[in-house]
Amino acid sequence: MGKTKHAGPMKKSKIPAPEHWVSPVPFGLGKIKPTHIRDSFKTMWENKDNLNYAKNIITKGVCDGCALGVSGLYDQTLTGPHVCTTRFNVLRLNTMPAISEDILHADISELKKYSSTELRKLGRIPYPMIRRKGETKFSRLSWDEAMDTIADKMKQLDPKQYAFYMTSRGITNESYYVGGKVSRFLGTNNVDNASRICHSPSKTAMKRSIGVGASTSNYQDWIGTDVLLFWGSVASNSSPVSTKYMLEAKKKGTKIIVVNPYREPSMDKYWVPSVPESALFGTKVADDFYQVNIGGDIAFMHGIMKHWFEMEEKQHGAAINHEFVQEHVNDYELLKEKVEAQNWEEIVESSGVSKDRIFELAELLANSKNAVFAWALGLTMHSFATDNISQVANLALLRGFLGRKHSGLMPFRGHSSVQGSGEMGADPFVLPGGDFKGENISRIEKLWGFKLPDWQGDIVGVSLENIMLPEDNERKIKMYYMSGGNFLETMPEPDFIEEALASLDIRVHQDIILNTSTLVEAQEAVIVLPAKTRYEQEGGGTSTSTERMVYFSPPIDGNKNLIEEARAEWKIYIDLAKRVKPETAHLVDFKDADEIRAEIAVANPSYDGVQHLKKQGDVFQWGGAWLCEDGLCPTPDGRGNLIPVDIPDLNKKPGDFYVTTRRGKQFNSMVYGETDPFNRAARYDVLLNAEDAAELSIADGEGIVIYNQYGVFQGKAKIDAIAKSNVGVHFPEGNFLLPKGRYEKFAGIPDYNIAVKVEKADRFNARKDTKYYEKPIEDLEMAPPS
């Protein structure tokens, strides 16, 4: 697809740039800032029982934290070593010893007193275990007993009645591939992964707009582009090393713009620990913030385009790249008609941004030769997320910001190799190398040597709901096989999720640690299997970064706290296949990791090259430096599609607030601190606009209640720079306000934003017995994607 190859790491600028410093006072004294250096020493102390192995993981392994793709201490963007706190935070998962047996086999009521954070710190799962219905403790099993119990149950069930799920805690492409292949071999299409609940709409939107479901550009394109625009992304928090790229970009004259309801402090000012001048004096990251309403992005982008068309009226070519549009883009007139029909009042009201401010950004983009648009969960976790992202693509296509240096569309991924999960086929809509349809099905059947199930599998949210279907329903899920993940802390309506998990006949948790969901009962048994980490996987493993770099991570020896009975995840899947269908299991057997990579290269032709990755530092980028190079898209006609979208109706009544969830000092739902180091918000603090607080007579730090017909959240007001009539709470604490069953219509991500009321706690508590809230009517809820 791409013709140009990535050139490898660039040299960093050695010249200090005082104009970007936060303050001449060293180390940010007197300012709220993260304590990176102190945290690094804390990491060393935490790993003191296994320090040499910890050092080898950092210097030889591919980071299992974020999706930047740092291999050892180096990446493909900038020369020199990179380290970050996210990586240090997850390090202990790989170095810690087993949980002590007296805690592990304690009464379940004792274990249930621990939070997921405390359970994680207890240590690793040492051996297979079972807790049958009615038992109050886990008991030890042999691997044979555990796998036979699972296999026997699978043989009794229709394949529509079990589901597989694979999270993104350092799982390798090899495990995703084998997991996806084995689930289909066993006859089920109910296989899904963690990208469903983070970036699935990015893929659906980009495929319909430009024909590809991955970042079209590189991190190097940030450095020297005219504008780097982040939509609903706190890149500095999810991927701290990216701040180093941002500093380099600023030194080359790049303007960094953030569009987000909350003025995220870490996108405002950051102290980059591995850049001496920034560690000392800090870096002013964003040049400007546009504080849109939650869900107001589509209107905001309509405003930008509307102003572009107004500029065009005065002077042809003032805002639209007509040459690019004529050669490479469809439906220009259709989009123009849709945008011009919008009135400014609606645009301003929905977006929450004034007309003058919209003009300002529209003109900046119209006068820029290049721009990179990056986005994250602020655009993806909505019921209209695919439209959000196609609207970003509309902006890029109108200006020709695609398929070349310093320009492109970048879904900013959070987790290491979550990009690879769908590309390996661990997804109900996708097979390796393409969608689950047409010629791709016959191609994969020929390669694999067996027929694929001919029914559409369900996404994770729906498969969890299907546990509660009546007994005679053929899609009632009776067994769930999970590689990692904690649905109690990632899905809306946690009380329902707990009820569903407890209603399964058998639940399998293949993991390295316990979490709160592991402790929920089941109707027959809960089985726990100890997995190896990516650094223990025989033959090494690969992971795919946000910019499509496929990195090889070698096996790392010398673990003093080795879990003798842990097994590589891909090997466990093959063992399962051999027990359920022994006569044909040779079709999914692999003798080693090299053999898996050789097959991946054929199954997904983009990954041709993965078979040559053998040693530490080996890497290749699929698709070349830029996808859609020279404006040629892999769509049927080779052109990008402009997609007219409507401004969504948020069903917001007068006096309603809109709530969104955010992350702070955490890795997905794994919390690493009770206080966010950037704004000092505690886990139950509610971010509230000062004007809203004044209208409601709420003081900073006062007890408040956020509620709707689905749940009640009690917390403390934290008056902060968030857009008016919007509130922010931490994820997963705020998930009790979110109902199940509301999915984005194309990608199936649950909606994580909702209307709420906000009140002082004492007022709410004084009248809660006299007021009731209407329960929602099931028929009116949004249906999942078909």
Order of alpha helices (4+ residues) and beta strands (2+ residues): alpha-alpha-alpha-alpha-alpha-alpha-beta-beta-alpha-beta-alpha-beta-alpha-beta-alpha-alpha-beta-alpha-beta-alpha-beta-beta-alpha-alpha-beta-alpha-alpha-alpha-beta-alpha-alpha-beta-alpha-beta-beta-alpha-alpha-beta-alpha-beta-beta-beta-beta-alpha-alpha-beta-beta-beta-beta-beta-beta-alpha-beta-beta-beta-beta-alpha
